């Protein structure tokens, strides 16, 4: 009888310890997620037009103060929201060709700050709290198969916001931020 009672107590203790471990793991995950949210970078983004075809994107790490620095950021110019641009084999337009088109108002200027064609992404290594960095931007390019006049392409998109995906990395944290900026037109 004592052996049965001892086994029952051991099983009860094992289940209690298991529930306690699961609860502790849940609390740890909640705290880790809360801390991650509190560290989410606050980025100040400003788009300034300098002449008809040239803008600068100013980016500053504005907070939170406890974050202090980011190891790196990747800026990616996104296509217009809500439109799916599928390849059109009948027109001879392939998926690879579509990937080179930025379906939006602006692109990062290739050849500046390590940006390569088509001007979709750039990487910023290390950014400190209060530090500002600048990226050159220009009108997105009309694809070769687009038959309308060039100014039609520009007019089509200048009323659209510049859409950005910003991937921020710090040690073992990563944040993916989506931002939309109105495109100023002087």
N, C-alpha and C positions, 0 to 999 in steps of 0.2 A: 504494500500500500504506500509506503514511504517513497519507494522508487518511482511509482506512478505519479505521486504528488511532486517529486523532484523534477521529473520530466515535464509535467504540466507547467511548473514554475519556470523552467528553463525555456520552454516554448513561448510562454507568455513574455518573458524577458527578451527573448530574441525578437519577437514581433514588435514589442515596444521600442527596442533599439532600432529596428528597421524603420518603423514609422518616424522615429526621431531623426534618423539620418535623412530620410526623404524630406521631412519638414525643413531641416537645416539646409539641405541642398536647394530647396525652393526659396528660402529666405536669402541665401547667398546669390542666387540667380536674380532675384528681385533687386537686391542691392547693387549688383553689377550692372544691371540694365538701367537703374536709376542714375548711377554714377556716369554711365555712358551718355545718357540723355543730358545730364547737367554739363557735360564737357562738349556738347555739340557746338562746333565753331559758329560764331556769329561773324559773318562776312559782310562787309560794306562794299557793295558793287555799284559803280557809277560808269555810265556810258556817256562819252562826250564827243560831239561831232566837231571836227576841225575844218573840214571843207566837204564839198558835195560827196566825195567817195572815200572819206577817211575818218575813222573814229578811234578813240582809245577806250579800252576797258580798264578802269582802275579798280583794283581789288585790295582790300585791307582786312587783316585779321583784327576785328574789333573786340573780340571777347570769346569766351569768358576769361577773366583775368587768371583763373587757376590753370587754364590750358597753357598759357605762356607761349608755346610754339607749336607749329605743325611740322612734321618731317617732310611732307610733300603734298602737293595738290595736283590733280589732273583736271583741267577744264576741257569740256567737250561741248561743241556747238551742236545742239539738237535740231532735228527737222521740225517743221511746223506741226502743231498739235492737232490730233484728230484726223489726219489724212494719211492713208496708207498708200505709199508709192510702190506699186508692184511692177516687176519687169513686164515688158510687152514684147514677147518674141516676134509677133507679127510685124512690129515696127522696127525690129532689129535692136531693141534696147535690152541689155542684159543686166543681171543683178550687180555685176562688177561695175558697170557704168553708173547704175543708180547710186551705188555707195560713194561715188565721187561727187555727187551733187548734194549741195546743202540747200534743202528746201526751206529757206528762211531768208531773212533780210541781210545778215552779215556773216562773214567768215573771219577767222583769224588770218592775219596776213602771212602767207608763206614766205620763208626766207628771213623772217624776223623772230628773234627769241627761240630759235630752233624749231619753228613751225614748218612742217612740210605740207605739200599739197595733199588733199584739197583745202586745207585750212580748218580742219575740224577739231584738232586737239593740240594742247600744249601742256607741258609739265612745269611746275614751279617747285624747285627744291628748297625746302626750309623757308618758313615764314614766321616771323616773330610777332607777338602782340603789338599792335600799333604800326607795324610795317606795311607799307603800300608797295604794290608792284603794278606794272602797267603792261598791257598787251595791245598791239596794234590790230585794228580790224578794218575791213573794207567790205564793199558790197559783195554778196555771194555771186558766183558766176553762173550765167545761163548755160545749160547743157547744149552741146552742139546740135542735137536733134530738135531743140525747141525752136519752132519756126517763127514766132512773133518777134518784132523788133526788140532790141536789147533794153530799151527804156521801159517796155511793157513788163519785162521780168522784174526789173528794179521796182517799178510802181506796184506790182502785184504784192511784193513782200514788205515794202517799207512801213506799211501800217501794221504789220505783225510784230509781236515782241521778239526780242532775241531770247532764245531758250537755251539754257546752259545746264549741264549736269556737272557738278563739282564733286570729285571724290577726294576727301581729305583723310590723310593718314597721320597717326601719332602713335608710336610704339605699337601696342596690340589693339588699338582702336581704329576703326574706319567708319566714316560717315559719308553717305551719298546724299547730296543736296540738289534739288532741282530749283532753278530760279528763272524768272522771266523778267526781262527789262524792256521798257519802252525804248524805241530807237528815236533819239532826238533828231530833228531835221531843222536846220537853220534856214 
